[in-house]
């Protein structure tokens, strides 16, 4: 793998302190993740630490590691995982929790945090899943980074090395790390439960913060966020990824990232163009990354600059209400054949419930621009099982698909319309965190209706995520510490397909995690984490969702949620009202 890469950093063994950075999925998936590359570069920019990568082996290789009793080793120096003093996981997807346990086991690292002793590695985790609800993984992870990691990783390493120099015990060293802002060390926070399984209280042990405040980068330009290692063995083999913006101020009520990574911030045009010039040296097309690329204030100028250099660009999905002709033209000239939009729901009522802010007119205008620019295909992201959804909303999906396909034809496009349909999964730190997930049978019936309604429609295809996997995600997303034992049992039985069986073995009910409406006064497992917004904000947004009231996007000087109000940010404890 190393021989096929450009940009990897390899230090002589022993020249620096080792840090094993792990993405708990395959190399192909992990090297497609820009966040992993950002942290890799940040750690290697130091003078005292060598960051080396490790990924989940494929099934065949995994069996060979087991057969030969060979420990997992890093890519850079083939050093066994258990030899690293620091091990960090970048976690973006709940289904990768099972791989975390496999990797630790294959790497000969003690699985349980409580079983590790002085001299064993300190296990760190960061990324979206670590930020919004680390609790299901607290049996296995020593330290979680809450929020964005570019700055806090340096503070953590500094404190770790200082503690090592002081010859602190493992317990004392972890306590030292727990006092850093944005660092959560779960061994110092004890959870107690009522007889019904809900959390009764969370108490601190020792002198640690009562609340763990999210870390966020105030000035993006001070931190590089672009491809570091170029390799063909990724999802984006022809792209040089560049972060344009971070966070989102659109207030979509289902979107964890929109809440946990607020406030919205953008990079300067000069900063982005410096990265574009690096891509040009490598003869790569640019992949623009961000929650809402078309919301970037200088998107037209950016597109003009990139195309003037004779370069191509690509984006993932776009907002239909901020799409511009310049952006569409740049995508078309770059060879993009599909425009991807995310209405999420088909009816105006349900779009208001989720605060999407997209109208049929926005969709029509976007599709017209794409067709006229020569982009033939359209992909729409849709969720089913949304809060307050009824059968008319599902019928509206089929009707919207037929209508859009006809509109594509009237604009001269014979392209394919793809509906990418996923079950809605309630996430922590969103207004829907208290609501039940739609039942499996309900979701399956709605999917069958859509398949039947659109079966004979030419040029329309459905891509449907497995509902079974979505429900495992749903349990883990809002899970508590008791799920650690369930994960361990499932992995010992053979992996995620045994998760439901493991739940039963531990006398836990999936309905408890998935299908009940949580009282607003309930103590939630992630309650010690603070994303920065005012106490009553999520509750108020839930009330607005119930009546279909729209919340306008963030504006300069807005203090509505509390994150941008310095006083509110200093005084706020995200859960004082409960």
Secondary structure, 3 states (H helix, E strand, C coil): CHHHCECCCCCCCCCCEEEEEEECCCHHHHCCCHHHHHHHHHHHCCCCEEEEEEECCCHHHHHHHHHHCCCCECCCCCCEHHHCCEEEEECCCHHHHHHHHHHHHHCCCCCCHHHCCCCCCEEEEECHHHHHCCHHHCCCCCEEECECCCCHHHHHHHHHHHHHHCCCCHHHHHHHHHCCCCEECHHHEEEEECCCCCEEEEEECCCCCCCEECECCCCHHHCCCECCCECCCCCCCCEEEEECEECCCCCCCCCHHHHHCCCCEECCHHHHHHHHHHHHHCCCEEEEECCCHHHCCCHHHHHHHHHHCCCCEECCCECCCCCCHHHHHHHHHCCCCEEEEEEECCCHHHHHHHCCCCCHHHHHHHHHHHHHHCCCEEEEEEEECCCCCCHHHHHHHHHHHHHHHHHHHHCCCCCCEEEEEEECCCCCCCHHHHCCCCCHHHHHHHHHHHHHHHCCCCCEEEEECCHHHHHHHHHHHCCCCCHHHHHHHHHHHCCHHHHHHHHHHCCCCHHHHHCCCCCCCCECCCCCEECCCCCCHHHHHHHHHHCCCCCCCCCCCCCCCCCCCHHHHHHCCCCCCC
